[in-house]
Amino acid sequence: MTTSSRPAPETGGRSNPTVNFHGERRSNKTHCSTTDPDAMLARKSRGTGAVLAYRGHLLTENRNGLVVSTLTTRAYGSAERDAALLMTEALPGANRVTLGADKGYDAHDFITELRHMEITPHIAQNNANRRSAVDERTTRHAGYRASQKKRKRVEEVFGWMKSVGLLRKVRHRGLERVGWMFTFTAAAYNLVRIRNLMRDAPHPHGA
């Protein structure tokens, strides 16, 4: 449910008014939810209508595809890149790490900040009518090509959380509760993933 900053003409009486929203453009600047103010209007993909939503962010490791960090934010434009910086900054240890992500993360400010944090940006290049922020000093290495394959495994986690974890449609309100459920579901995924890894691992004493 949303409320508008502009009144719309009403007909049909007070008990059952007919509100005409024709020609009125909705955005987060003009509308907000009366039942969940933390949710924001966002599109899931091009050609779809905007719906009230949150952004759930995952950080996974390449070797086994386990989730190592989660973060839930409001659905604003740069939420994915902001969350990526926060999650990578909180990683333990002092060893240099790589960060793989799709071309939506190919932004100069983001890449610069990663390098400042001594994180190698294995980000997919976005060369569509622009110059990518990821140059040959990164793309020439075999590790970069490997990361481009491994990074897609995060979609398996999102798919599981939506289908098995029942997060395709959020059933809670408020950023804190939604974030708690997102992290809880990611932990459940890890348990299932670890079970499968142990089942498929070769036995130390043979079959």
Residue pairs with C-beta under 8 A, 6 or more apart in sequence:
1 33
1 34
1 35
2 26
2 31
2 32
2 33
2 34
2 41
2 52
3 31
3 32
3 33
3 34
4 21
4 24
4 26
4 30
4 31
5 30
5 31
6 24
6 30
8 19
8 20
8 21
8 24
9 19
9 20
10 17
10 18
10 19
11 17
11 18
11 20
12 18
26 41
26 50
27 41
28 40
28 41
28 76
31 41
33 39
33 52
35 173
36 52
36 173
36 174
38 54
38 74
38 173
38 174
38 175
38 178
39 52
39 53
39 54
39 74
39 75
39 173
40 52
40 53
40 54
40 74
40 75
40 76
41 50
41 51
41 52
41 53
41 75
42 50
42 51
42 52
42 53
42 55
42 75
43 49
43 50
43 51
44 51
44 53
53 75
53 170
54 72
54 73
54 74
54 75
54 170
54 175
54 178
54 179
55 72
55 73
55 74
55 75
55 76
55 79
55 80
55 83
56 70
56 71
56 72
56 158
56 161
56 167
56 178
56 182
57 70
57 71
57 72
57 73
57 79
57 80
57 83
57 84
57 87
58 67
58 69
58 70
58 154
58 157
58 158
58 186
59 67
59 68
59 69
59 70
59 84
59 87
59 88
60 66
60 67
60 68
60 153
60 154
60 157
61 68
62 100
62 146
62 147
62 150
62 151
62 153
64 193
64 197
65 153
65 154
65 156
65 157
65 193
66 190
66 193
66 194
67 157
67 186
67 187
67 189
67 190
68 91
69 87
69 90
69 91
70 87
70 179
70 182
70 183
70 186
71 83
71 86
71 87
71 179
72 175
72 178
72 179
72 182
72 183
73 79
73 82
73 83
73 175
74 175
80 104
80 105
81 105
81 107
81 110
84 99
84 101
84 105
84 110
85 110
85 113
85 114
85 117
88 97
88 99
88 114
88 117
88 119
89 117
91 97
96 118
96 119
96 120
97 119
97 120
98 119
98 120
98 121
98 122
98 143
98 147
99 114
99 119
99 120
99 121
99 122
99 123
100 122
100 123
100 147
100 148
100 150
100 151
101 122
101 123
101 124
101 151
102 123
102 124
102 151
103 123
103 124
103 125
103 126
104 126
105 123
105 124
106 123
106 124
106 125
106 126
106 132
106 133
106 134
107 133
108 133
110 121
110 123
110 133
111 121
111 123
111 133
111 134
112 133
114 120
114 121
115 121
120 138
121 133
121 134
121 138
122 138
122 143
122 144
122 147
122 148
122 151
123 133
123 134
124 134
124 148
124 151
125 132
125 134
125 139
126 132
138 144
157 186
157 189
160 189
160 192
161 167
161 182
161 185
161 186
161 189
162 168
165 185
165 188
165 189
166 185
167 181
167 182
167 185
170 178
170 181
171 181
172 178
172 180
172 181
